[in-house]
Amino acid sequence: MSQALLTSITVFVLAAFLGIELISRVPALLHTPLMSGTNAIHGIVLVGAMLIAGSADSTLEQALAFVAVVFATINVVGGFLVTDRMLEMFKRRPERPGEDE
Amino acid sequence: MTLAVSQTTINLAYLVAGVCLIVGIKRLSSPATARSGNVVAAVGMAIALGFTLVSPEIDSYWLIVVGVAVGTVIGVASARLVRMTAMPQMVALFNGVGGGAAALIAAAEFHRLSPSAGHVLPEYMGAMLFSALIGSISFSGSLIAFGKLQELLPGRPVVFAGQQVVNGILFATLLGVGVLAGATEAGVWAVVLLLGALLFGVLLVLPIGGADMPVVISLLNAFTGLAAASTGFVLENTALIIGGTLVGASGTLLTILMGRAMNRSLANVLFGAFGAAVPAAAGASAGAGDDGKSYREVSAEDCAVMLAYANRVVIVPGYGLAVAQAQHGARELADLLEKRGVDVKYAIHPVAGRMPGHMNVLLAEANVPYPQLYDMEDVNPEFPRTDVALVVGANDVTNPAAREDPESPLYGMPILNVDQSTNVVVLKRSMSPGFAGIDNDLFYRPNTAMLFGDAKASIDKLIAAVKAA
């Protein structure tokens, strides 16, 4: 087993445990925003798409990589913006005057 | 390349980005910090992407620049223009393209590495094929989920005889094709694998009913995360492994938590074809309807009087409220009633609407004060003391069959016990069944009255009538 693979596996296993640990106490009302937020995070695949697009040789690879960049960018940009729009609704509001009696 | 920095610097930046993603997810799981958590995660993403751009591995920028520009325009436009009610399908779509990107990366890497037979190390080959398989399933499955939620496809389960056997055989075949593609390194098998995985994604989601879509989207979200992590193994990139795995793991747990909120196991969601028994059940109850299963209609004026002179009112919002954009009206009505000294609460079922938390978001948008929102466990003991339960476009989450009828597909799901209130008024467009396609016995109870019409129009009438009362 190569050193690089061993490192990859180590990172993978630790991240897997961490991912489960991080959200184990999430309230139901945050299920949707959390799903949307993690949805944006797997847009990290754009890193891979960029690396491929920047070094593609053949036309086929360039075409595949280009579509991958477009797709992954939609995932990142759209994902974070939609999550933000959802969470905007949760912000604390100023007390409305005259409401407390 | 003058811009290029060393791989060590980039890996350090990836470490910082990874920490940001972790802190971001942590903050996303608590209401007070959620919004900042999303920002922290976005900053982490920006760090990872920014340092990737100056990587020595990149020789040419035009594909990246054009691709990012096109993707940004599409992403911003669709995120900005989508209505709050259409959020779930938008998340499905964003998830799908992410999975598609992972599959395409795998395909491009396969094409680049594969011509030399026996040359690709088995671990890279395995990771590549795994990305291609899972990414494609996530892509086509998410598109079907989108189609169902957008009502481009029938929301009801699409089932045929032997469906699970067909799916099982297809999946086994895909694994075989994967082994062939890996062993021969022949492009044709890789293409077969990609196409077969796309087909499998479609077949996996088609039999699942619309009401279960959030759970499915969450599962496919976890799939995309794993596909992304897998491309990280291929490209030996820690940012990809950290980001993808975090989503894969947290997404899997989130899927289980969502299922638990609906009292359904994951296997039951995936293979239960929830609501598939509907045609038979609906036929039976229509017949029963002829035998005198009758409902009572109430006018807005009568309903307004009931509300205005009640002591305790509980508003039960559902998808109908979301579709009609009636949340502002609901708040205005509640404010009016409170001014008259009526105690008003909102009862939030964890899966009311199309997504968990859907109702909280909508009511928060209408400035409904937090303390008036009650979770199911907290509000259920209140119903026996409630004078009027006003059900606004909610259906399946109020169906007493979930408590009483072991034959019902809903049986065992925790519901809001609105039927225990003195009076129930259901605001609904017609007598048609809910999203799960199951008839609701609540509508035929003696203490239930129906107020037909669009939720917003009905609430506006109620507001006018309460003012006059």
Contacts between the chains, C-beta under 8 A, distances in Angstrom:
chain1	res1	chain2	res2	distance
A	2	B	121	7.9
A	4	B	236	5.2
A	5	B	123	5.5
A	5	B	233	7.6
A	7	B	238	7.6
A	8	B	232	6.9
A	8	B	233	5.2
A	8	B	236	6.6
A	8	B	238	7.6
A	8	B	241	5.8
A	11	B	238	5.5
A	11	B	241	4.9
A	11	B	242	6.1
A	11	B	245	7.5
A	12	B	229	6.4
A	12	B	233	7.6
A	12	B	241	5.4
A	12	B	245	5.3
A	15	B	18	8.0
A	15	B	229	7.7
A	15	B	241	6.7
A	15	B	242	5.1
A	15	B	245	3.7
A	15	B	246	5.4
A	15	B	249	6.9
A	16	B	245	5.3
A	16	B	248	7.1
A	16	B	249	4.4
A	17	B	249	7.4
A	18	B	22	6.4
A	18	B	246	6.6
A	18	B	249	7.4
A	19	B	25	7.5
A	19	B	245	6.3
A	19	B	246	4.3
A	19	B	247	7.1
A	19	B	248	6.8
A	19	B	249	2.9
A	19	B	250	4.1
A	19	B	251	7.9
A	19	B	253	7.5
A	20	B	249	4.9
A	20	B	250	6.6
A	20	B	252	7.6
A	20	B	253	5.0
A	22	B	22	6.8
A	22	B	25	4.9
A	22	B	26	5.2
A	22	B	29	6.6
A	22	B	246	7.5
A	22	B	250	5.9
A	23	B	25	6.6
A	23	B	28	7.9
A	23	B	29	4.8
A	23	B	250	4.7
A	23	B	253	6.0
A	23	B	254	6.2
A	24	B	253	6.7
A	25	B	29	6.9
A	26	B	29	4.0
A	26	B	30	7.8
A	26	B	254	7.4
A	26	B	257	7.0
A	27	B	30	8.0
A	27	B	31	6.9
A	28	B	257	7.8
A	28	B	261	5.3
A	28	B	350	4.2
A	28	B	356	5.2
A	28	B	357	6.6
A	28	B	375	7.7
A	29	B	31	7.0
A	29	B	348	7.5
A	29	B	350	7.9
A	29	B	356	7.2
A	29	B	357	4.3
A	29	B	360	4.4
A	30	B	28	7.1
A	30	B	29	6.2
A	30	B	30	7.5
A	30	B	31	6.3
A	30	B	34	6.1
A	30	B	357	6.2
A	31	B	214	7.8
A	31	B	218	7.9
A	31	B	254	6.5
A	31	B	257	6.8
A	31	B	258	5.6
A	31	B	261	7.3
A	31	B	355	7.4
A	31	B	356	3.8
A	31	B	357	5.4
A	32	B	87	7.4
A	32	B	88	7.5
A	32	B	91	7.8
A	32	B	214	7.3
A	32	B	355	4.2
A	32	B	356	5.6
A	32	B	357	4.3
A	32	B	358	6.5
A	32	B	361	7.4
A	33	B	28	6.7
A	33	B	34	5.9
A	33	B	38	7.8
A	33	B	357	6.7
A	33	B	361	7.9
A	34	B	25	7.8
A	34	B	28	5.2
A	34	B	29	6.0
A	34	B	34	7.9
A	34	B	250	7.8
A	34	B	254	6.2
A	35	B	91	6.5
A	35	B	214	7.7
A	35	B	217	7.0
A	35	B	218	5.1
A	35	B	221	5.8
A	35	B	251	7.3
A	35	B	254	5.9
A	36	B	87	7.5
A	36	B	91	5.0
A	37	B	24	7.2
A	37	B	25	7.1
A	37	B	28	4.6
A	37	B	34	7.9
A	37	B	37	7.0
A	37	B	38	5.3
A	37	B	41	6.3
A	38	B	25	6.6
A	38	B	28	7.7
A	38	B	221	6.3
A	38	B	225	7.1
A	38	B	246	7.3
A	38	B	247	4.5
A	38	B	250	5.7
A	38	B	251	5.6
A	38	B	254	7.3
A	39	B	91	5.6
A	39	B	94	5.7
A	39	B	95	5.1
A	39	B	98	7.2
A	39	B	221	5.2
A	39	B	224	7.7
A	39	B	247	7.6
A	40	B	38	7.6
A	40	B	41	6.9
A	40	B	42	7.4
A	40	B	45	7.5
A	40	B	94	7.4
A	41	B	21	5.7
A	41	B	24	7.3
A	41	B	25	7.1
A	41	B	41	5.7
A	41	B	45	7.1
A	41	B	225	7.7
A	41	B	243	5.5
A	41	B	246	6.6
A	41	B	247	5.3
A	42	B	95	7.8
A	42	B	98	5.2
A	42	B	221	7.2
A	42	B	224	4.9
A	42	B	225	4.5
A	42	B	228	4.8
A	42	B	243	6.4
A	42	B	244	5.9
A	42	B	247	4.3
A	43	B	45	6.9
A	43	B	94	7.8
A	43	B	98	5.7
A	44	B	21	7.6
A	44	B	45	6.5
A	44	B	48	6.2
A	44	B	228	6.0
A	44	B	239	6.0
A	44	B	240	5.9
A	44	B	242	8.0
A	44	B	243	3.2
A	44	B	244	6.4
A	45	B	98	5.8
A	45	B	101	4.9
A	45	B	102	5.1
A	45	B	105	6.9
A	45	B	224	7.7
A	45	B	227	7.5
A	45	B	228	4.1
A	45	B	231	6.3
A	45	B	240	6.8
A	45	B	244	7.1
A	46	B	49	6.1
A	46	B	68	8.0
A	46	B	101	7.2
A	47	B	48	5.6
A	47	B	49	6.4
A	47	B	52	4.7
A	47	B	237	6.2
A	47	B	239	5.2
A	47	B	240	5.6
A	47	B	243	8.0
A	48	B	101	7.8
A	48	B	102	7.5
A	48	B	105	4.8
A	48	B	228	7.4
A	48	B	231	4.5
A	48	B	232	7.1
A	48	B	234	7.9
A	48	B	235	5.4
A	48	B	237	6.5
A	48	B	240	5.4
A	49	B	67	7.5
A	49	B	101	5.5
A	49	B	104	7.5
A	49	B	105	5.8
A	50	B	49	7.2
A	50	B	52	5.2
A	50	B	53	6.7
A	50	B	58	7.0
A	50	B	64	5.2
A	51	B	52	6.5
A	51	B	55	6.6
A	51	B	57	5.6
A	51	B	58	6.7
A	51	B	235	5.9
A	51	B	237	7.1
A	52	B	105	5.5
A	52	B	108	5.1
A	52	B	109	6.9
A	52	B	235	7.9
A	53	B	60	8.0
A	53	B	63	4.2
A	53	B	64	5.0
A	53	B	67	6.4
A	54	B	55	7.5
A	54	B	57	6.5
A	54	B	58	3.0
A	54	B	59	6.1
A	54	B	60	5.8
A	54	B	61	6.8
A	54	B	63	7.3
A	54	B	64	5.9
A	55	B	57	5.6
A	55	B	58	6.4
A	55	B	59	5.8
A	55	B	60	7.6
A	56	B	60	8.0
A	56	B	63	7.1
A	56	B	108	6.5
A	56	B	112	7.6
A	57	B	112	7.2
A	58	B	111	7.0
A	58	B	112	7.8
A	60	B	108	7.8
A	60	B	111	5.9
A	61	B	108	4.7
A	61	B	111	5.6
A	61	B	112	5.8
A	62	B	63	6.0
A	64	B	104	4.8
A	64	B	105	7.8
A	64	B	107	5.4
A	64	B	108	4.1
A	64	B	111	7.3
A	65	B	63	6.1
A	65	B	67	7.9
A	65	B	104	7.3
A	65	B	105	7.5
A	65	B	108	5.2
A	66	B	63	5.0
A	66	B	66	7.3
A	66	B	67	5.2
A	67	B	67	7.9
A	67	B	100	7.8
A	67	B	101	7.9
A	67	B	104	5.6
A	68	B	67	7.9
A	68	B	100	7.7
A	68	B	101	4.4
A	68	B	104	3.9
A	68	B	105	5.2
A	68	B	108	7.0
A	69	B	63	6.6
A	69	B	64	6.0
A	69	B	67	3.0
A	69	B	68	6.2
A	69	B	71	6.6
A	69	B	101	7.7
A	70	B	67	4.8
A	70	B	70	5.0
A	70	B	71	4.4
A	70	B	74	7.4
A	71	B	71	7.1
A	71	B	97	4.0
A	71	B	98	6.9
A	71	B	100	4.9
A	71	B	101	3.9
A	71	B	104	7.0
A	72	B	71	7.0
A	72	B	97	7.3
A	72	B	98	6.4
A	72	B	101	3.9
A	73	B	67	6.5
A	73	B	68	5.0
A	73	B	70	7.5
A	73	B	71	2.5
A	73	B	72	5.7
A	73	B	74	7.9
A	73	B	75	6.2
A	74	B	71	4.7
A	74	B	74	5.1
A	74	B	75	4.4
A	74	B	78	7.5
A	74	B	94	6.5
A	74	B	97	4.9
A	75	B	75	7.6
A	75	B	94	5.2
A	75	B	95	7.4
A	75	B	97	5.2
A	75	B	98	3.8
A	75	B	101	6.6
A	76	B	45	6.1
A	76	B	49	7.7
A	76	B	71	7.9
A	76	B	75	7.2
A	77	B	71	6.6
A	77	B	72	5.1
A	77	B	75	3.3
A	77	B	76	5.9
A	77	B	79	7.2
A	78	B	74	7.5
A	78	B	75	3.6
A	78	B	76	7.4
A	78	B	78	5.6
A	78	B	79	4.5
A	78	B	90	7.2
A	78	B	93	7.8
A	78	B	94	4.7
A	79	B	75	7.8
A	79	B	79	8.0
A	79	B	91	7.8
A	79	B	94	4.8
A	79	B	98	7.8
A	80	B	38	6.4
A	80	B	41	7.4
A	80	B	42	4.6
A	80	B	45	7.3
A	81	B	75	7.0
A	81	B	76	6.4
A	81	B	79	3.6
A	81	B	80	6.9
A	82	B	79	4.6
A	82	B	82	7.0
A	82	B	87	6.4
A	82	B	90	5.6
A	82	B	91	6.5
A	82	B	94	7.0
A	83	B	38	4.8
A	84	B	35	6.9
A	84	B	38	5.6
A	84	B	39	7.7
A	85	B	79	6.9
A	85	B	84	7.8
A	85	B	87	7.8
A	86	B	87	6.4
A	86	B	361	5.8
A	87	B	34	5.0
A	87	B	35	4.1
A	87	B	38	5.9
A	88	B	35	6.9
A	89	B	360	7.8
A	89	B	361	4.5
A	89	B	362	7.6
A	89	B	364	4.2
A	89	B	365	4.9
A	90	B	31	5.7
A	90	B	34	6.1
A	90	B	35	6.7
A	90	B	360	7.7
A	90	B	361	7.4
A	90	B	364	5.9
A	91	B	35	6.5
A	92	B	32	7.9
A	93	B	367	6.1
A	93	B	369	7.7
A	96	B	367	7.5
A	96	B	369	7.8
A	99	B	369	7.5
